[in-house]
Amino acid sequence: MAGMFGPTTGNRGHQLVLLAADVLVALAAGAAAAWIRFPSHLVRDSLREITGHPWFLVWVVGALVALATTFDLYRPTNWRTADRLIVRLIALALTFPIAIALGVYGVPSWRFGRGLLALTVLFTVLGVGTVRLLWRRQASRLNPPNAVVIGRGPIVESLEQELANTPAPPFQIVRSVEHLPSGGDGASPPDILAEAEVVIVAQLADSETWDRLAELNFSGITVLDAAGAFAQLTGRIPVRQVDARWFIASGDFSTLASSAFHHVQRLLDLTGASLLLLLGSPLLAAAALMVLLTSGRPILYRQVRLGRFRRPFVLYKLRTMQHNAEPDGPRFATDRDRRVLPVGRLLRRWRIDEMPQLLNVIKGDMSLVGPRPERPEVAEELERIIPFYGFRYSVRPGITGWAQVNHNYCVWPEDHILKLEYDLYSLRHYGAGLYGLVLLRTLGALVFHPGR
């Protein structure tokens, strides 16, 4: 259990199990559809015809996994209640047939019967929903691996609070001690690790405990630092519970600019932004006309933001606020901000106002995925009150990002701290996997959390 569902993988083990189940469901749904749709002597011929087009099977499975990721069906924390799960399954039921139709009508050799495809889609969606319902029921009965916490500090309290609010947690804390006891006078120390499958290390002062914990790596017990365990559990790095030594020791932040993905990302950004700008140009033109007719000029809102390495650049957006919206200086927008124009609310709700930022991506000021850029005067204040805020400048800022798909607009300092924790996590896991995941979840956020 610890190897598959323990914190070495965080919730990744859960996600892989759900993904494997979805693949089996999709393949079984196709076989069941053929068995129902055709007479018994034709079922084998039908299955042979389908398997004779392996790329069609790849398309079906890929579309299912991509859409399930988009609608957060691999994150049990987002469908703790039945109604949240049902909404996501309805979204899958509406979009999965479209994805299959695009493939079938786009590739002439994939012309299978509509009845067969309809039954396959129906059985797939029902199967995916059944797997999640069984998962929710079974997850409450599983006993996660036992974890022993060594050391004290605020990070331990934060970790315990997050575990209490997490369904099917990857581990459970069964004991928390300040240090490993020594035997003294030659006696054997109490074996507090006898029930531990995971050891989580918080703040320690004595080197002897460090040495003994290092030896546990060779005894089959997983050893994690508390900040790393918190990050795997929440998708955030707790900035108030770590110091500069932790960032240096992790080694995940010093090679971002020289990593291979840094150059690949630029190519993906150029391709994606150009394609989105081309396909979305009619919508952008219509939105610009709406701004012009309802509020006049200027149509575009230009604002100086800080980019990579803290270099300033001009960010473009469609104007959604009234003229002279900030007479007293920078002020964050709120949910029901009176400065926002009626047409601006519509544009903000579906993020249409941010489409001109695709030009910033093409120019190289921004990326599709990255931390959101801030204004210099705001950034200066945040750097003063929030530790490690400057780490955000190590990559290009993004139109969307890990923080944006996990958190709402920022108004208070606490919001910005939480947002930074998500940003630092995304920097630590900088790569193609998180890049693609953020893009998919951005689509899901537009469906379930418009305006985020």
Stockholm file with secondary structure:
# STOCKHOLM 1.0

chainA/1-452         MAGMFGPTTGNRGHQLVLLAADVLVALAAGAAAAWIRFPSHLVRDSLREITGHPWFLVWVVGALVALATTFDLYRPTNWRTADRLIVRLIALALTFPIAIALGVYGVPSWRFGRGLLALTVLFTVLGVGTVRLLWRRQASRLNPPNAVVIGRGPIVESLEQELANTPAPPFQIVRSVEHLPSGGDGASPPDILAEAEVVIVAQLADSETWDRLAELNFSGITVLDAAGAFAQLTGRIPVRQVDARWFIASGDFSTLASSAFHHVQRLLDLTGASLLLLLGSPLLAAAALMVLLTSGRPILYRQVRLGRFRRPFVLYKLRTMQHNAEPDGPRFATDRDRRVLPVGRLLRRWRIDEMPQLLNVIKGDMSLVGPRPERPEVAEELERIIPFYGFRYSVRPGITGWAQVNHNYCVWPEDHILKLEYDLYSLRHYGAGLYGLVLLRTLGALVFHPGR
#=GR chainA/1-452 SS CHHHHSTTTTTHHHHHHHHHHHHHHHHHHHHHHHHHHSCHHHHHHHHHHHHTCHHHHHHHHHHHHHHHHHTTTTCGGGGCSHHHHHHHHHHHHHHHHHHHHHHHHHSGGGCCCHHHHHHHHHHHHHHHHHHHHHHHHHHTTCCCCEEEEESBSHHHHHHHHHHHTCSSCSCEEEEEESSCCCCCTTCCCCCTTTTCSEEEECBCCCHHHHHHHHHHTTTTCEEEEHHHHHHHHHSCCCGGGCCHHHHHHHCSSSSTTTSHHHHHHHHHHHHHHHHHHHHHHHHHHHHHHHHHHHHCSCCEEEEEEECGGGCEEEEEEECCBCTTCCTTSCCCCCTTCTTBCHHHHHHHHTTGGGTTHHHHHHHTSCEEESCCCCCHHHHHHHHHHSTTGGGGGGSCCEEECHHHHHSCCCCSHHHHHHHHHHHHHHHHTCSHHHHHHHHHHHHHHHHHSTTC
#=GC SS_cons         CHHHHSTTTTTHHHHHHHHHHHHHHHHHHHHHHHHHHSCHHHHHHHHHHHHTCHHHHHHHHHHHHHHHHHTTTTCGGGGCSHHHHHHHHHHHHHHHHHHHHHHHHHSGGGCCCHHHHHHHHHHHHHHHHHHHHHHHHHHTTCCCCEEEEESBSHHHHHHHHHHHTCSSCSCEEEEEESSCCCCCTTCCCCCTTTTCSEEEECBCCCHHHHHHHHHHTTTTCEEEEHHHHHHHHHSCCCGGGCCHHHHHHHCSSSSTTTSHHHHHHHHHHHHHHHHHHHHHHHHHHHHHHHHHHHHCSCCEEEEEEECGGGCEEEEEEECCBCTTCCTTSCCCCCTTCTTBCHHHHHHHHTTGGGTTHHHHHHHTSCEEESCCCCCHHHHHHHHHHSTTGGGGGGSCCEEECHHHHHSCCCCSHHHHHHHHHHHHHHHHTCSHHHHHHHHHHHHHHHHHSTTC
//
